[in-house]
Amino acid sequence: MIDDYRCLVLCGRELRIYNFDEGLFVMKLREVMNQKMPFFGLHDKDHVVALSRSRMYVNMMNLQNGDCVATFKVSNPRWTLKGHTAPPNTIRLDNRGLQCLTFDSLGRDRSVRVWDIHTGNSLAVLTPDQAITACEISSDGKAVVMALEGRNEIVTFLLCHQTGVDERPTPKSYGNDTNRGKVFDLSQAG
């Protein structure tokens, strides 16, 4: 679904937009997709990203007018990141684009792995005893933050593969220091 009324539908090798509220065909997007690998996904409410007919390009198309607004050349995979015992279904990239975190949110493999994007090397493997309910890599790629089932506190792992233990960041308090230890009930918040 693009929004509450419009839906993007794959018909043969074409992407079409229908308005289900009015029961109308809206438009056909201009690019033709690959028949054997018809992969596409909504990028945002105004754009769809789709694998082109040749499989060597990914197109970004405007959902308002159907035009192709950008084309990206695809190459063969640079690295195969091996180590998980079950397929990871979550990938998080740090803001610098240098490291990524992978894990299986279904709990079939409890390991959280951090990878160097440029070399394909494993930088860290973290395997908590409890199931992971949420997991992120920090924007600078220097820490992994986890929420674990049955624990009230958030667990933070500092990644020391780049700097070593001696160069840990100075701990700082977030928010107003007078609120340290306070518990707020937000259940009635709108």
C-alpha positions as CSV (number, residue, x, y, z in Angstrom):
1,M,0.0,0.0,0.0
2,I,1.3,3.4,-0.9
3,D,-1.2,5.2,1.4
4,D,-4.7,4.5,2.8
5,Y,-6.2,4.2,-0.7
6,R,-3.5,3.6,-3.4
7,C,-1.8,0.3,-3.9
8,L,1.2,-0.6,-6.1
9,V,0.6,-3.9,-7.9
10,L,2.9,-6.1,-10.1
11,C,1.1,-7.1,-13.2
12,G,3.2,-9.2,-15.5
13,R,6.4,-7.1,-15.8
14,E,4.7,-3.8,-15.1
15,L,4.0,-1.9,-11.9
16,R,0.6,-0.4,-11.8
17,I,-1.1,1.9,-9.3
18,Y,-4.7,1.4,-8.3
19,N,-7.0,3.5,-6.1
20,F,-8.9,1.0,-4.1
21,D,-11.1,3.7,-2.5
22,E,-12.5,4.6,-5.9
23,G,-11.9,1.3,-7.6
24,L,-9.8,2.9,-10.4
25,F,-6.7,2.2,-12.3
26,V,-4.4,5.3,-11.8
27,M,-1.3,4.7,-13.9
28,K,1.3,2.3,-15.1
29,L,4.9,3.1,-14.2
30,R,7.2,3.6,-17.2
31,E,10.0,1.1,-16.6
32,V,9.6,-2.7,-17.3
33,M,10.7,-5.1,-14.6
34,N,12.7,-8.3,-14.8
35,Q,10.4,-11.3,-15.4
36,K,12.3,-13.9,-13.4
37,M,13.2,-11.6,-10.5
38,P,10.4,-9.0,-10.1
39,F,11.8,-7.3,-7.0
40,F,10.4,-4.0,-5.9
41,G,9.8,-2.0,-2.7
42,L,8.4,1.3,-1.6
43,H,11.2,3.7,-0.8
44,D,8.9,6.3,0.6
45,K,5.3,7.6,-0.2
46,D,6.5,9.2,-3.4
47,H,9.0,6.6,-4.8
48,V,9.4,2.9,-5.6
49,V,12.7,1.1,-6.1
50,A,12.6,-1.8,-8.6
51,L,15.0,-4.2,-10.3
52,S,15.2,-3.4,-14.0
53,R,14.7,-5.8,-16.9
54,S,18.4,-6.3,-17.4
55,R,19.1,-7.0,-13.6
56,M,22.1,-4.8,-13.9
57,Y,20.2,-1.7,-12.8
58,V,17.9,-0.6,-10.0
59,N,15.4,2.1,-11.0
60,M,13.8,4.6,-8.6
61,M,10.4,5.7,-10.0
62,N,8.2,8.6,-9.0
63,L,4.7,7.4,-7.9
64,Q,3.1,10.8,-8.8
65,N,3.9,10.8,-12.5
66,G,5.4,7.4,-13.2
67,D,8.8,8.7,-14.4
68,C,12.1,7.1,-13.6
69,V,14.0,9.6,-11.5
70,A,17.2,7.7,-10.9
71,T,19.0,4.6,-12.1
72,F,21.7,2.8,-10.1
73,K,24.2,0.3,-11.6
74,V,24.3,-3.0,-9.7
75,S,27.4,-5.2,-9.5
76,N,28.1,-8.6,-8.2
77,P,28.3,-9.0,-4.4
78,R,31.6,-7.8,-3.0
79,W,31.5,-10.1,0.1
80,T,29.6,-13.0,1.5
81,L,29.3,-12.5,5.2
82,K,29.4,-15.9,6.8
83,G,28.9,-16.9,10.4
84,H,25.3,-16.9,11.3
85,T,23.7,-20.3,12.0
86,A,20.3,-19.1,10.7
87,P,19.6,-16.4,8.1
88,P,19.7,-12.9,9.6
89,N,16.6,-10.9,8.9
90,T,17.8,-7.6,10.3
91,I,20.7,-5.4,8.9
92,R,21.6,-2.1,10.4
93,L,24.2,0.2,8.9
94,D,26.1,2.8,10.8
95,N,25.7,6.4,9.6
96,R,29.2,6.5,8.2
97,G,28.5,3.5,6.0
98,L,31.6,1.6,7.3
99,Q,30.1,-1.1,9.5
100,C,26.9,-3.1,9.6
101,L,25.2,-5.1,12.3
102,T,23.3,-8.3,11.4
103,F,21.0,-10.6,13.5
104,D,18.0,-12.9,13.4
105,S,15.1,-11.2,15.2
106,L,13.2,-14.5,15.3
107,G,15.8,-15.9,17.7
108,R,16.9,-18.9,15.6
109,D,20.5,-17.6,15.9
110,R,21.1,-15.4,18.9
111,S,24.4,-14.0,17.7
112,V,24.7,-10.4,16.8
113,R,27.5,-9.8,14.3
114,V,29.3,-6.5,13.4
115,W,31.0,-6.4,10.0
116,D,33.4,-4.2,8.2
117,I,31.7,-3.2,5.0
118,H,34.9,-2.5,3.0
119,T,36.7,-5.7,3.8
120,G,33.9,-8.2,4.7
121,N,35.7,-9.0,8.0
122,S,33.8,-9.9,11.1
123,L,34.6,-7.2,13.8
124,A,32.5,-8.6,16.7
125,V,30.2,-11.4,17.6
126,L,27.9,-10.9,20.6
127,T,25.7,-13.7,21.9
128,P,23.4,-12.8,24.8
129,D,21.8,-15.5,26.9
130,Q,18.3,-13.9,26.6
131,A,16.3,-13.3,23.4
132,I,16.9,-10.0,21.6
133,T,13.9,-7.7,21.5
134,A,15.7,-4.7,19.9
135,C,19.2,-4.1,18.6
136,E,21.0,-1.2,17.0
137,I,24.5,0.0,16.1
138,S,25.5,3.5,17.1
139,S,25.7,6.1,14.4
140,D,29.5,6.2,14.8
141,G,29.8,2.4,14.8
142,K,31.5,2.2,18.2
143,A,28.8,0.6,20.2
144,V,26.0,-1.9,20.0
145,V,22.8,-1.3,22.1
146,M,20.5,-4.2,22.9
147,A,17.2,-4.7,24.7
148,L,16.9,-8.3,26.0
149,E,13.9,-10.3,27.0
150,G,13.3,-10.3,30.7
151,R,15.7,-7.4,31.4
152,N,14.6,-3.9,32.4
153,E,17.9,-2.2,31.4
154,I,19.4,-1.6,28.0
155,V,22.7,-3.3,27.4
156,T,25.5,-1.5,25.7
157,F,28.6,-3.1,24.2
158,L,31.6,-0.9,23.3
159,L,33.4,-2.1,20.2
160,C,37.1,-1.8,20.8
161,H,38.4,-3.2,17.6
162,Q,39.5,0.2,16.3
163,T,40.7,2.1,19.3
164,G,41.3,-0.4,22.1
165,V,40.0,-0.3,25.7
166,D,42.1,2.8,26.7
167,E,40.2,5.1,24.4
168,R,36.7,4.5,25.6
169,P,34.3,7.5,25.3
170,T,33.7,9.5,28.4
171,P,30.3,8.5,29.9
172,K,27.8,11.3,29.7
173,S,24.4,11.7,31.1
174,Y,21.5,12.3,28.7
175,G,18.7,14.6,29.7
176,N,18.3,16.4,33.0
177,D,20.5,15.0,35.7
178,T,17.8,15.5,38.4
179,N,15.7,12.9,36.6
180,R,18.3,10.2,37.1
181,G,16.5,7.1,38.5
182,K,13.0,8.5,38.1
183,V,10.3,6.4,36.6
184,F,7.7,8.0,34.3
185,D,4.3,6.5,33.4
186,L,3.7,7.3,29.7
187,S,0.8,4.9,29.3
188,Q,-1.8,7.8,29.1
189,A,0.3,9.9,26.7
190,G,-1.6,10.6,23.5
